[in-house]
Amino acid sequence: MTDKNQLSMKSILLRILIIFTFTCLIWFFIGRLSETLGEEYSRINHFFIAMLTSILIVILIDFARRVDQVSFKQLISTTIRSNIFSFLIGFILWTIPAMLGITICILVGWVDITLKTDSTQLLLSIIILFITVFLIEALPEELIFRGYIYRYLNVIFPHWSSLILQVLLFSLFSYIIGAIYSIGQILFIPGFALILGYLRAVSGNVWTSIGFHVAIMTVTQILSPLHNHFDVSGMIILQFFAFILFPSIIGAVALDFIYTNHKWGKKEPIL
């Protein structure tokens, strides 16, 4: 049986490299499967792809933790009650500041949002999209980068170093799979990874970043022309000011009040 507390830096970095590589391969497979199913957006196809993505990532992490003989609780989560609480904290830390930011943007005339569909159809679409985003983005990406990878980085590096390294790895992953395709994405993705990593580091639970992730991406996508529910002018300002700036600042301040014992220089063994 491997002594997890005595793993060498080389051994841990090898584990991270293997998981990172398999994660990229899974996303390449999912991308090719999406192309096979057709380029036109389909809720059913998107939902199927989302379920498959989460299943493959969970299988990957489960295999990795079995090899190392550690439990999910030791690696990426705590109790169910704690995970639900952390998820809600992350979700609220984005939602409340974002709603405040949206209101300000509309009142000062920076943004105009017009609803094009009835409330029942919109609500149904939001519920379906929320579940899909959770399965295709928030859960698998967070389990890998702010879960498994961050957890092992934090064994050999303090929190502040682990935070920076996971930003670099997430940005590299995004580049490899083709998610960095514009100046906007170059600016957004590292910053997004920094926010998510900060949430995970301070809260000590990956479900905090999952809650934040699913909230921002669900609202961002429901407002896009792809779903045809809203006409939005000033989307760039809305995303920067209401979706990123406000939640990041307010969320960071709120976390410092909620989790007062966090130490950025601390390393944490798996056991």
PyMOL commands that set and color helices and strands:
alter all, ss='L'
color gray80, all
select helices_A, chain A and resi 4-6+9-37+43-67+72-75+80-107+119-156+159-176+183-203+206-222+235-258
alter helices_A, ss='H'
color red, helices_A
select strands_A, chain A and resi 112-115+230-233
alter strands_A, ss='S'
color yellow, strands_A
deselect
rebuild
show_as cartoon
